Amino acid sequence: MSKQINGSSTQLCSRRTFGVTSGFALGGLSVAAFEPDQSLLGMDAPSGATQGGMVPAISQLHLSPQAKRVIFLFMHGGPSHVDTFDYKPRLAKDDGKPFPLKLPPNIDAVPTLLNGPWKFKQRGDSGLWVSDLLPHMAEHADSLCVIRSMHTKGQSHGQAVGMVNTGSDNLVRPSVGAWISYALGSGHPDLPAHVAIGPATAHGGPRNYGAAFLPAMHQATAIGSNGKPGNGNISHLDGPGEDREIRERFDLVRRMNADHLQAVGNDRELRGAVEAVDLASRMRTAAPDVFNVELETEATHQAYGLDAKETEPFGKSCLLARRLAESGVRFITVSSGQVWDQHGNLESGHNKNALATDKPIAALIADLKQRGLWDDTLIVWGGEFGRTPVVQGKNGRDHNPQGFSMVLSGGGVRSGFAYGQTDEFGYYAETDRVHMHDLHATMLHLLGIDHERLTYRYAGRDFRLTDVHGRVIDAVINS
């Protein structure tokens, strides 16, 4: 027996009996522009509560949480920090000159400095530097916290994408969302804790939102692919037949799963797969309305850019993310698709990417604020790395994991604040360096989780998201 979900077949049977799978995947704004949708439940589970079979691993939070959920706006490909949030006057002054600092070992010839075409300005009351490339996000400068001293492991996309999404550059490890799903469960009894919107098929694909050795139900429910949310709904969730027939099929699978579990014992992987099938059954009632962005007002559609070809895909993804966050989903990744990788044609490529994403992101921040969700929703914006301040080819920039920026907003972080520095050209993280493990530790901390205490026993050792690394960046957290 199988169901078609978002065009892919999710088997409800394998091994020797029904129901056993290795995983489950489904496929400047005025406040008046947004009107709350009363159909969304906005439920939040007490710590330790059972969520439709999903029991949180943490019965009592380690810390006092400042955030209940995370929306990760993944700018796949790596946007240029020196053209967005990391203003470098020296780069503008020495444009066209040889790069004077020591080069990474992978570069032989001395490259030439390249200043970008976008002007930087100090924005808002905070005076945060943001370039003209992102005019809508710039209007929310006083709501942003920019970490300008990020560094990571991995010169290639595959390595660095793995690091930002799973904390590992070369091994199959649970994704950040899977760890959070495992720790906290879902805030809604009939929805998953972890959703990936428009995830890429390249650079690890499902590994970047998978559960690895955690129980299968903690991998993401995937909607669309490669930066596009598709129709924004879970296709073919009901399957053929009348409602009674569908319920009977699920009941049959549930009984056969229970028999199989009793026969083989309480296997964690097997139980996780069974729970994933049970979640599919429960989602039949809850998911259609939550995933249906057509229930939003026309003013909301326009605010997110659903009325324009350039902004419609990412705008729809951001609006869907807000609806999921409002409904209790704990971790939502919204992927831009691998579009920020400008080895050439930096100006036209980054202009196109910014046009597609900037307005929807600003709409998301404004929408969360007016609904009272921004204060306890952590927004994370950034790519797997940044770009070099030197030219590649005629008019491009290469990958730069040595120094780049990530942007946080809401969820207990300081606003209108910049932390850390790269060197005077923007190549190396230099002051108050922040590794990707540190960012992950800080994200968990804001959710009330001690990254050193969230572990899972596998293959004879205790694993955690930050491995044996990571420190919380206290300076970016509201006291």
KOLLO-272985 format. One record per residue (C-alpha): x, y, z. Coordinates in pm, whole numbers, padded with zeros to 5 digits, always signed. Example, Ala and Ser with C-alpha at 12.3 -4.5 7.8 and 13.67 -1.06 7.14 Angstrom:
BEGIN
+01230-00450+00780
+01367-00106+00714
//
This chain:
BEGIN
+00000+00000+00000
+00131+00349-00077
+00011+00706-00086
+00107+00977-00331
+00223+01280-00133
+00355+01582-00325
+00407+01358-00623
+00628+01107-00444
+00532+00768-00313
+00557+00718+00062
+00534+00350+00137
+00319+00248+00429
+00470-00099+00423
+00815-00250+00398
+01037-00519+00551
+00799-00810+00611
+00490-00629+00736
+00294-00313+00684
+00377+00028+00827
+00753+00009+00858
+00939+00287+00679
+01278+00447+00713
+01113+00787+00729
+00813+00993+00637
+00813+01303+00417
+00524+01509+00282
+00589+01647+00021
+00748+04883+00454
+00427+04741+00547
+00130+04867+00738
-00020+04666+01022
-00355+04697+00849
-00226+04472+00572
-00249+04169+00799
-00559+04020+00953
-00526+03717+01186
-00679+03395+01057
-00898+03264+01337
-00884+02912+01197
-00524+02872+01314
-00507+02721+01659
-00178+02867+01781
-00141+02578+02024
+00168+02535+02238
+00229+02218+02433
+00340+02221+02794
+00686+02079+02847
+00673+01701+02862
+00327+01670+02706
+00254+01394+02460
+00178+01532+02116
-00024+01272+01930
+00231+01000+02004
+00534+01236+01991
+00678+01253+02344
+00934+01534+02384
+01277+01408+02492
+01301+01694+02741
+01035+01662+03010
+01153+01988+03168
+01337+02259+02976
+01696+02312+03081
+01668+02690+03067
+01405+02962+03062
+01314+02985+02692
+01288+03311+02504
+01173+03151+02178
+00914+02882+02105
+00994+02826+01740
+01252+02896+01469
+01212+03007+01108
+01536+02954+00916
+01547+03160+00596
+01817+02964+00414
+01984+03171+00141
+02125+02871-00041
+02443+02939-00237
+02591+03202-00006
+02499+03571-00027
+02781+03822-00019
+02818+03970+00330
+03031+04260+00203
+02740+04357-00024
+02463+04323+00235
+02540+04368+00607
+02920+04405+00645
+03022+04757+00541
+03391+04786+00447
+03505+05140+00358
+03858+05011+00295
+03724+04774+00031
+03568+05067-00153
+03885+05273-00118
+04117+04999-00250
+03886+04863-00521
+04095+04711-00801
+04414+04677-00593
+04584+04347-00505
+04459+04181-00187
+04725+04266+00076
+04657+04004+00345
+04761+03640+00373
+04555+03417+00146
+04378+03089+00230
+04581+02781+00126
+04344+02700-00161
+04430+03025-00348
+04761+03065-00533
+04758+03385-00739
+04712+03717-00560
+04356+03829-00640
+04218+04177-00691
+03985+04351-00447
+03631+04404-00574
+03397+04661-00424
+03030+04591-00486
+02794+04826-00671
+02553+04876-00378
+02577+05169-00139
+02569+05118+00237
+02375+05339+00473
+02316+05345+00846
+01953+05254+00903
+01692+05322+01169
+01756+05456+01516
+02025+05196+01572
+02239+05304+01278
+02288+04944+01164
+02471+04928+00832
+02262+04768+00553
+02320+04807+00180
+02074+04924-00083
+02059+04566-00211
+01804+04485+00061
+01584+04796+00096
+01290+04619+00264
+01500+04440+00525
+01680+04772+00578
+01350+04922+00693
+01355+04667+00976
+01715+04737+01077
+01609+04813+01434
+01468+04459+01454
+01782+04283+01327
+02082+04133+01505
+02375+04086+01264
+02656+03846+01349
+02939+03972+01127
+03209+03728+01239
+03074+03389+01132
+03310+03120+01010
+03245+02759+00919
+03401+02440+00790
+03380+02361+00422
+03500+02546+00114
+03253+02358-00104
+02873+02385-00099
+02824+02024+00009
+03041+02060+00317
+02913+02401+00424
+02546+02322+00357
+02587+02016+00579
+02741+02231+00852
+02465+02492+00862
+02185+02236+00846
+02323+01945+01050
+02640+02059+01225
+02855+01815+01025
+03045+01875+00702
+03102+01512+00605
+02889+01268+00807
+02517+01192+00803
+02382+01359+01115
+02036+01473+01229
+01934+01816+01106
+01887+02110+01341
+01511+02081+01298
+01519+01710+01377
+01705+01777+01703
+01450+02043+01799
+01160+01814+01705
+01316+01538+01917
+01371+01770+02212
+01043+01964+02217
+00787+01772+02016
+00528+01964+01817
+00317+02249+01946
+00017+02101+01767
-00110+01746+01820
-00184+01688+01452
+00104+01865+01279
+00474+01783+01254
+00730+01972+01459
+00963+02014+01161
+00881+02140+00809
+01112+02220+00515
+00971+02447+00244
+01137+02434-00098
+01441+02228+00014
+01717+02177-00240
+01779+01841-00402
+02152+01923-00437
+02430+01931-00176
+02298+01651+00039
+01930+01690-00041
+01717+01511+00221
+02019+01471+00450
+01993+01842+00527
+01645+01808+00675
+01660+01441+00773
+01661+01265+01108
+01963+01036+01050
+01978+00811+01361
+01699+00995+01547
+01351+00838+01521
+01217+00878+01168
+00925+01104+01255
+01165+01388+01339
+01276+01437+00979
+01106+01727+00806
+00779+01724+00623
+00901+01859+00288
+00685+02096+00084
+00798+02161-00274
+01165+02165-00373
+01453+02380-00493
+01323+02711-00362
+00965+02663-00473
+00675+02559-00247
+00472+02405-00528
+00106+02462-00462
+00181+02509-00093
-00045+02220+00001
+00016+01855+00084
-00099+01691-00235
-00294+01364-00232
-00300+01351+00148
-00634+01172+00145
-00577+00936-00145
-00861+00772-00339
-01192+00673-00190
-01444+00812+00056
-01340+00940+00396
-01463+00622+00565
-01250+00404+00334
-00941+00615+00398
-00989+00594+00773
-01032+00220+00749
-00706+00185+00556
-00517+00385+00817
-00680+00183+01095
-00569-00138+00926
-00211-00013+00894
-00214+00101+01259
-00327-00241+01382
-00067-00422+01171
+00202-00185+01297
+00102-00256+01658
+00121-00631+01594
+00464-00596+01435
+00597-00383+01722
+00474-00639+01973
+00647-00914+01779
+00987-00746+01739
+01001-00547+02063
+01026-00176+02135
+01268-00080+01858
+01322+00301+01852
+01369+00331+01477
+01068+00114+01408
+00851+00307+01653
+00956+00636+01493
+00849+00511+01151
+00516+00389+01287
+00453+00723+01456
+00521+00898+01125
+00241+00701+00961
+00011+00784+01252
+00095+01152+01204
-00008+01127+00838
-00346+00999+00949
-00396+01285+01194
-00276+01547+00945
-00569+01471+00718
-00789+01691+00938
-00548+01962+01053
-00318+02017+00757
-00546+02130+00470
-00650+02459+00631
-00310+02537+00781
-00130+02484+00450
-00388+02677+00248
-00255+03031+00203
-00563+03116-00004
-00744+03165+00325
-00539+03482+00379
-00664+03827+00278
-00573+03991-00052
-00387+04260+00143
-00170+03992+00304
-00101+03833-00035
+00013+04170-00169
+00230+04239+00136
+00419+03913+00082
+00447+03975-00292
+00217+03697-00410
+00082+03937-00674
+00418+03964-00856
+00601+03698-01057
+00941+03778-00903
+00834+03750-00539
+00549+03498-00558
+00742+03172-00490
+00942+03294-00190
+00655+03510-00071
+00427+03209-00065
+00691+03014+00126
+00726+03290+00387
+00350+03321+00429
+00321+02947+00467
+00601+02960+00727
+00406+03216+00927
+00092+03001+00921
+00291+02697+01034
+00463+02892+01310
+00127+03025+01427
-00005+02670+01438
+00269+02530+01660
+00534+02395+01422
+00869+02425+01600
+01124+02451+01318
+01057+02573+00964
+01321+02604+00694
+01238+02829+00399
+01494+02776+00123
+01567+03022-00156
+01707+02749-00377
+02071+02758-00487
+02050+03107-00635
+02307+03313-00441
+02611+03142-00595
+02745+03427-00811
+03089+03321-00932
+03018+03562-01215
+02769+03840-01286
+02754+03939-00919
+02544+04250-00973
+02268+04100-01188
+02256+03774-00989
+02237+03931-00645
+01986+04190-00767
+01760+03912-00892
+01790+03714-00568
+01727+04016-00349
+01423+04113-00554
+01277+03765-00500
+01337+03743-00124
+01373+04088+00035
+01009+04201+00032
+00866+03867+00157
+01115+03860+00446
+01021+04211+00552
+00653+04110+00530
+00721+03808+00751
+00883+04022+01020
+00598+04275+01013
+00333+04004+01012
+00484+03819+01307
+00507+04144+01500
+00145+04245+01457
+00030+03895+01554
+00235+03897+01873
+00459+03615+01747
+00784+03798+01674
+00902+03814+02035
+00903+03435+02070
+00988+03340+01709
+01358+03327+01626
+01424+03420+01262
+01762+03318+01119
+01874+03455+00778
+02186+03345+00596
+02362+03100+00370
+02615+02824+00412
+02898+03079+00379
+02966+03427+00239
+03154+03551-00066
+03511+03675-00106
+03592+04048-00119
+03812+03973-00419
+03704+03924-00778
+03658+03584-00937
+03673+03587-01315
+03557+03921-01450
+03278+04015-01209
+03205+03742-00956
+03292+03633-00603
+03404+03289-00481
+03292+03101-00167
+03412+03240+00165
+03370+03025+00477
+03650+03218+00651
+03426+03513+00738
+03063+03607+00669
+02739+03731+00825
+02423+03573+00963
+02119+03777+01066
+01887+03701+01359
+01560+03866+01452
+01301+03827+01729
+01308+03527+01962
+01507+03684+02245
+01798+03836+02052
+01911+04197+02067
+01771+04434+01806
+01952+04692+01596
+02276+04526+01702
+02590+04404+01527
+02828+04154+01685
+03182+04071+01578
+03394+04189+01290
+03576+04061+00987
+03905+04218+00879
+03901+04557+00706
+03828+04392+00370
+03581+04128+00487
+03779+03810+00418
+03843+03666+00766
+03634+03662+01083
+03864+03850+01317
+03695+03985+01632
+03451+03782+01847
+03457+03493+01604
+03142+03278+01587
+03158+02922+01453
+02852+02747+01312
+02851+02527+01624
+02823+02843+01832
+02523+02960+01632
+02352+02624+01683
+02429+02630+02057
+02276+02978+02078
+01964+02874+01887
+01905+02584+02125
+01972+02808+02424
+01703+03052+02313
+01459+02759+02295
+01543+02662+02653
+01779+02377+02561
+02133+02327+02687
+02321+02207+02378
+02556+01995+02592
+02266+01812+02759
+02058+01736+02447
+02207+01400+02350
+02104+01078+02180
+02269+00740+02237
+02372+00578+01909
+02643+00332+01808
+02784+00321+02159
+02823+00694+02222
+02617+01002+02300
+02572+01238+02006
+02461+01600+02008
+02399+01871+01748
+02719+02059+01837
+02932+01742+01866
+03201+01831+02122
+03206+02200+02032
+02992+02511+02061
+02942+02798+02301
+02640+03021+02354
+02692+03376+02224
+02557+03558+02528
+02628+03901+02379
+02351+03867+02120
+02085+03759+02370
+01852+04004+02540
+01930+04015+02911
//
